[in-house]
């Protein structure tokens, strides 16, 4: 009996009775959001074949040593977004904590129209832009050697060893946006500091939503985490991805989001199905890009974390179960006593 009572007490502390979502998560420590290796927000207008991609930009080291190259299937339009957009979308999609018992785009973009130039007819400069603290150049290429040479000649620290990966996108006729930081924006800061700066949204035309995972394998560790937040007309997924949040945002929720999370709220248009997808990749699994596609169903999914002690209402169903068990035990013992008395 004492073992039974002890088990009941333990269950009363940890057993959730009311289910507010389709998954129950018991608390465990997770990495902070800035320790994720690859994190992006993707807005996909499938009907009009438009994509808005916001890769998180975070780096260690000297700003003058930083550079990035982002491939896209068509020439993108660029704008900066507040760095808080990732904090907001992470907060919005995090599990709900339940105690037992109880505008966004900036206009700091200077576009310099340039006449397409070439380097031996192998690299064509399409446009140059100043986007926030970034100097960007969008270009196309027909030869990976010429592209890596152009990157090195223009201060981008890419190695000729990367040309095979760059050639993968060249063969697909994608364009490349190269980004450097205006180092004067970081004057007075430590040379070796982890910067989390305003990201850039890439808006372009595309018939499908593809994450350039193959390019991300350059200079990565043996393993990397990928988190993608999608805004589309349906729940989205990719091979091997774990859906950690899925919600179709109605008008009431949109108003609440605008009030609490104005940056991510400003990105929400008619594509209101917000999905959070996560997967850990080994370096051997990063040899191809990821196509993000509609999920088999549109079932909503929100994680919850229970903490504290159960309320009396939560205890009621458990109490009924306990009562039934005690009654069963009582009648079984009574029956045994009756049988023994008959034998006597």
C-alpha positions in Angstrom: 0.0 0.0 0.0 2.8 2.4 0.8 4.4 1.8 -2.6 1.0 2.6 -4.2 0.6 5.8 -2.2 4.2 6.8 -3.1 3.6 6.2 -6.8 0.3 8.2 -6.7 2.1 11.2 -5.0 4.8 11.1 -7.7 2.3 11.0 -10.5 0.5 14.0 -8.9 3.6 16.0 -9.3 4.6 15.2 -12.9 1.5 13.8 -14.7 -0.3 16.3 -16.9 -4.1 15.7 -17.0 -5.4 18.6 -19.2 -3.9 18.4 -22.6 -3.7 21.9 -24.3 -1.7 20.8 -27.3 -0.8 17.6 -29.2 2.6 17.3 -27.5 3.7 17.5 -23.9 7.3 18.5 -23.2 8.9 18.1 -19.8 11.5 20.7 -19.2 15.1 20.2 -20.2 17.9 22.7 -20.8 18.1 23.8 -24.5 20.8 25.8 -26.2 20.3 29.6 -26.3 18.9 30.8 -29.7 22.3 32.3 -30.7 24.1 29.0 -30.5 22.2 27.6 -33.5 24.5 27.3 -36.5 22.0 27.9 -39.2 18.7 29.8 -38.6 16.5 31.4 -41.3 13.0 32.8 -41.8 11.5 31.9 -45.1 8.3 33.6 -46.5 6.9 31.7 -49.4 4.1 33.0 -51.6 3.4 29.8 -53.5 0.7 31.3 -55.7 2.8 34.2 -57.0 6.1 32.2 -56.8 7.8 34.7 -54.5 10.2 34.0 -51.7 11.5 36.2 -48.8 14.6 34.6 -47.2 16.1 36.1 -44.0 19.3 34.3 -42.9 20.5 35.1 -39.4 23.8 36.9 -39.5 26.0 36.3 -36.5 29.8 36.0 -36.5 32.9 36.0 -34.3 36.1 37.8 -35.1 37.0 41.1 -36.8 34.2 42.8 -38.9 36.7 43.4 -41.7 37.2 39.7 -42.0 33.5 38.9 -42.3 32.0 38.1 -45.7 29.0 36.1 -46.9 27.8 34.8 -50.2 24.1 34.0 -50.6 23.0 32.1 -53.8 19.4 32.7 -55.1 17.7 31.3 -58.2 16.9 34.9 -59.4 18.2 38.4 -58.8 17.0 39.4 -55.3 15.8 42.7 -53.9 17.4 43.5 -50.5 16.3 45.2 -47.4 17.5 45.2 -43.8 15.4 43.8 -40.9 15.7 44.4 -37.2 18.0 41.9 -35.5 15.1 41.3 -33.0 13.1 39.5 -35.6 14.8 36.2 -34.6 14.2 36.9 -30.9 10.5 37.5 -31.7 9.9 34.5 -33.9 11.7 32.3 -31.3 9.6 33.6 -28.5 6.4 33.3 -30.6 7.1 29.6 -31.4 8.6 28.5 -28.1 6.6 26.0 -26.0 3.9 27.5 -23.8 4.7 27.3 -20.1 1.7 26.3 -18.0 1.7 26.3 -14.2 -0.3 23.5 -12.7 -3.3 25.1 -11.1 -3.4 28.2 -12.4 6.8 46.8 -38.9 9.9 45.7 -39.7 11.6 46.5 -43.0 14.0 49.4 -42.9 14.6 51.7 -45.8 18.4 52.2 -45.4 19.1 50.8 -48.8 21.1 52.6 -51.5 20.9 51.0 -54.9 23.6 51.8 -57.4 22.5 50.8 -60.9 25.5 49.5 -62.7 25.9 48.4 -66.2 26.7 44.7 -66.2 30.4 44.2 -66.3 32.4 41.1 -66.9 35.7 39.5 -66.0 36.7 37.6 -69.1 32.9 37.0 -69.8 32.9 34.7 -66.8 31.6 36.9 -64.0 28.9 39.5 -64.6 28.2 42.2 -61.9 24.4 42.7 -62.0 24.0 45.3 -59.2 25.7 46.9 -56.3 23.9 48.0 -53.1 24.5 49.4 -49.7 22.1 47.7 -47.3 22.4 48.8 -43.8 26.0 48.2 -42.8 26.6 45.9 -45.7 28.2 46.6 -49.1 26.7 44.0 -51.4 27.3 42.9 -55.0 24.9 40.7 -56.9 26.6 38.8 -59.8 26.4 35.8 -62.0 29.1 33.5 -63.2 29.8 30.9 -65.8 33.0 29.5 -64.4 33.8 28.6 -60.7 37.5 29.5 -61.0 36.6 33.0 -62.3 34.1 33.4 -59.5 36.5 32.4 -56.7 39.1 34.7 -58.3 36.7 37.6 -58.3 35.8 37.0 -54.7 39.5 36.9 -53.6 40.3 40.0 -55.8 37.5 41.9 -54.1 38.4 41.0 -50.6 36.1 38.0 -50.0 38.1 35.3 -48.2 36.8 32.3 -50.3 39.2 29.5 -51.2 39.6 27.8 -54.6 38.8 24.7 -52.6 35.2 25.9 -52.5 34.8 26.1 -56.3 33.1 22.7 -56.6 30.3 23.9 -54.3 30.0 27.2 -56.1 30.0 25.4 -59.5 26.9 23.5 -58.2 25.0 26.7 -58.2 26.6 28.1 -61.4 25.3 25.0 -63.2 21.8 25.8 -61.9 22.2 29.3 -63.3 21.7 30.8 -59.8 23.1 34.3 -59.0 25.3 35.2 -56.0 25.0 38.1 -53.6 28.3 38.8 -51.9 28.2 40.8 -48.7 30.9 42.7 -46.8 30.6 44.8 -43.6 31.5 48.4 -43.4 34.0 47.9 -40.6 33.7 51.6 -39.5 30.3 50.7 -38.1 32.1 48.6 -35.4 34.7 51.2 -34.4 35.7 51.0 -30.8 34.4 47.4 -30.3 36.6 44.4 -29.5 38.2 42.6 -32.4 36.9 39.3 -31.2 33.3 39.7 -30.2 30.3 37.8 -31.3 28.2 40.1 -33.3 24.5 39.6 -33.9 23.6 42.3 -36.4 20.6 43.4 -38.5 19.9 40.6 -41.0 19.0 41.2 -44.6 15.8 39.9 -46.3 16.3 38.5 -49.9 13.2 38.8 -51.9 13.2 37.0 -55.2 11.1 34.9 -57.6 11.2 31.1 -57.3 9.0 28.2 -58.3 9.9 26.3 -55.1 11.4 27.0 -51.7 15.0 25.7 -51.5 17.5 26.2 -48.6 21.1 26.4 -49.9 22.4 23.8 -47.5 25.3 22.8 -49.7 26.8 26.2 -49.6 26.3 26.3 -45.8 28.8 23.3 -45.6 31.7 25.7 -46.3 33.6 26.4 -43.1 31.1 24.5 -41.0 31.7 22.2 -38.1 31.3 18.4 -38.2 27.6 18.9 -37.2 25.3 21.8 -37.6 21.8 22.6 -36.4 19.3 24.0 -38.9 16.2 25.9 -37.8 13.8 27.3 -40.5 10.7 29.3 -39.7 8.3 29.4 -42.7 5.4 31.6 -43.4 3.3 30.1 -46.2 -0.3 29.1 -47.0 0.2 25.7 -45.4 2.3 23.8 -42.9 5.8 23.1 -44.4 8.4 20.5 -43.8 11.6 19.0 -45.2 13.1 15.5 -45.2 14.2 14.6 -41.7 12.9 17.8 -40.2 11.1 17.9 -36.9 8.2 20.2 -36.7 8.4 22.1 -33.3 5.6 24.6 -34.0 2.8 24.8 -36.6 -0.1 27.4 -36.4 -2.5 29.0 -38.8 -2.7 32.6 -37.7 -6.2 34.1 -37.8 -7.1 37.8 -37.6 -7.3 37.8 -33.8 -3.9 36.1 -33.4 -2.4 38.5 -36.0 -3.5 41.5 -34.0 -2.0 40.0 -30.8 1.2 39.3 -32.6 1.3 42.9 -34.0 1.0 44.1 -30.4 3.6 41.8 -28.8 5.9 41.1 -31.7 5.6 44.0 -34.2 8.7 43.0 -36.2 7.6 39.5 -37.1 4.0 40.7 -37.3 5.0 43.2 -40.0 6.2 40.3 -42.1 2.9 38.4 -42.0 0.7 39.1 -44.9 -1.8 36.6 -46.5 0.6 33.7 -45.9 -0.3 33.0 -42.3 0.7 29.5 -41.6 3.8 29.7 -39.4 5.9 26.5 -39.1 9.2 25.9 -37.1 11.3 23.1 -38.5 14.5 21.8 -37.0 17.1 19.2 -37.9 20.7 18.4 -36.9 23.0 17.6 -39.9 26.3 15.9 -40.0 28.8 17.3 -42.5 28.2 14.2 -44.7 24.5 15.1 -45.0 25.2 18.6 -46.3 26.0 17.6 -49.9 22.7 18.8 -51.3 20.2 21.6 -50.9 16.9 21.2 -48.9 13.6 21.6 -50.6 11.0 22.8 -48.2 7.6 21.5 -49.2 4.0 21.4 -47.9 3.5 18.9 -45.0 1.1 16.0 -45.5 -1.4 17.7 -43.2 -2.2 21.1 -41.8 -2.7 19.9 -38.2 -1.6 22.5 -35.8 1.2 21.8 -33.3 2.2 23.7 -30.2 4.6 22.5 -27.5 3.8 23.0 -23.8 5.9 22.7 -20.7 4.3 21.8 -17.4 5.9 23.0 -14.2 4.9 23.3 -10.5 2.3 21.2 -8.7 -1.0 19.9 -10.0 -4.1 21.9 -9.2 -7.1 20.3 -7.5 -8.9 20.1 -10.9 -5.9 18.3 -12.3 -5.9 16.0 -9.3 -9.6 15.1 -9.7 -9.3 12.5 -12.6 -6.3 11.0 -10.8 -8.2 10.8 -7.6 -11.0 8.9 -9.3 -8.5 6.4 -10.7 -7.0 6.0 -7.2 -10.5 5.5 -5.7 -11.3 2.8 -8.2 -8.0 1.0 -7.5 -8.6 1.2 -3.7 -12.2 -0.1 -4.1 -10.9 -3.0 -6.3 -8.3 -3.8 -3.7 -10.9 -3.6 -0.9 -13.4 -6.0 -2.6 -10.6 -8.4 -3.6 -9.4 -8.7 0.0 -13.0 -9.0 1.3 -13.6 -11.8 -1.1 -10.4 -13.6 0.1 -11.6 -13.2 3.7 -15.0 -14.7 2.9 -13.3 -17.6 1.1 -11.1 -18.3 4.1 -14.0 -18.2 6.6 -15.9 -20.7 4.5 -13.0 -23.1 4.5 -12.8 -22.8 8.3 
